[in-house]
Amino acid sequence: MRVGQLFAVPMVEFQLEKREPLLSDLRALFLEAEKQGDKYQNETRRDTQHGELFESRFDLFRWSEPPAQALAKFCHTALASALKELSDYSAEEFARLRFDYHAWFHVTRKGGYQGTHNHANASWSGIFCVDPGDPVAERPESGAVRFHDPRSGSNYYMDAGNSRLKLGYRHGGYQIQHEAGRLLIFPSYVLHEVFPYMGERPRIVVAFNCWISQSA
């Protein structure tokens, strides 16, 4: 028997080694930028964003501050290594790829959340957790990210024959709690949402989109 993954959705995870002091530096950098309001805030408030949620402009990976540059390098290296693993480019072809990014940060405070959305017009997206905020015992879903199955209707009928499939073949949504220093990379078309965050300490994440072209 040979089992293939016909419509598999890759979800690639990386963990930042030696997280400190980079995470502390990023946290301080982003909270200071939040205080400066319009200087760094994205001028477009999206209709999926609710409550106390600060979104920066999309130029984060072009900031000159060393913590921002270190994070940009980590995210790019991770995405490039994932693409090498998942694609069939030769070494020569891969060397001609050019990666362009939009990157931004979110500071979410108590009650903030983001409705279902995807990152249209890009091939790959990522979410890096700087600070997951406080766990809330009575609200374990606080701040969690839920990814939605792109196969519409795949979970309309569930019984013992398909309700216990392994990850990679399962149906329906997949919920993840962020961890400090963890990067998740996924195809940009995947719909996802962020549940209301109910902790006291700010929840801070970085997101990015990537467009990839090949030079002659």
CORWOKA-V130284 format. One record per backbone hydrogen bond with DSSP energy under -0.5 kcal/mol. CO is the residue of the C=O (numbers start at 1). NH is the residue of the N-H. If there is no record, write none. Layout:
BEGIN
CO | NH
CO | NH
END
This chain:
BEGIN
2 | 4
4 | 6
5 | 8
8 | 10
10 | 187
12 | 185
14 | 183
19 | 23
21 | 25
22 | 26
23 | 27
24 | 28
25 | 29
26 | 30
27 | 31
28 | 32
29 | 33
30 | 34
31 | 35
32 | 36
33 | 36
34 | 37
36 | 39
37 | 40
37 | 41
40 | 57
43 | 45
44 | 46
46 | 49
48 | 115
50 | 113
51 | 53
52 | 109
53 | 55
54 | 107
55 | 42
58 | 103
59 | 62
60 | 63
65 | 69
66 | 70
67 | 71
68 | 72
69 | 73
70 | 74
71 | 75
72 | 76
73 | 77
74 | 78
75 | 79
76 | 80
77 | 81
78 | 82
79 | 83
80 | 84
81 | 85
82 | 86
83 | 87
90 | 94
91 | 95
92 | 96
93 | 96
94 | 97
96 | 215
98 | 213
100 | 211
102 | 209
103 | 60
104 | 207
105 | 56
106 | 108
106 | 205
107 | 54
108 | 203
109 | 112
112 | 197
113 | 50
114 | 194
117 | 192
118 | 120
123 | 188
124 | 210
125 | 186
126 | 208
127 | 184
128 | 130
128 | 206
129 | 181
131 | 204
135 | 137
136 | 139
139 | 142
141 | 144
144 | 195
145 | 147
145 | 176
146 | 193
147 | 174
150 | 152
151 | 154
153 | 156
159 | 162
159 | 163
162 | 165
166 | 169
166 | 170
174 | 147
176 | 145
176 | 178
179 | 182
181 | 16
182 | 129
183 | 14
184 | 127
185 | 12
186 | 125
187 | 190
188 | 119
191 | 148
192 | 117
193 | 146
194 | 114
196 | 143
197 | 111
201 | 134
202 | 204
203 | 108
204 | 130
204 | 131
205 | 106
206 | 128
207 | 104
208 | 126
209 | 102
210 | 123
210 | 124
211 | 100
213 | 98
END
